[in-house]
Amino acid sequence: MGVVLWLTQDALTPYVHGTWTVRCLALAALVSAGGVVYGLATVLLGAFSKDDLRLLLRRRRTT
């Protein structure tokens, strides 16, 4: 995750010094990229299987 953030820092540097809205969007892009990498790493390293993720994403019935 750190490597992806390190690689994207040059692309997002101009946006870090912009307006408040632009800075928030740049931060959201960084956090989203980190989350995607973390999610892929959990599946690739075997921390979660595809069945585990299906179980977590399944909607529960409300009673």
C-alpha angles and dihedrals in degrees: 000000000000091000092054091049090048091050094049096046094086092051092050099040095096090053095052090068096047131093122312093263093050091048091051091050091049090050090048089052091052093048091047092050090050092049093050091050091048091050093049091048092053091054096042094047093046100247088127130019125213089255091055090053092048089052092051093048096046114111117241123223116250117222 
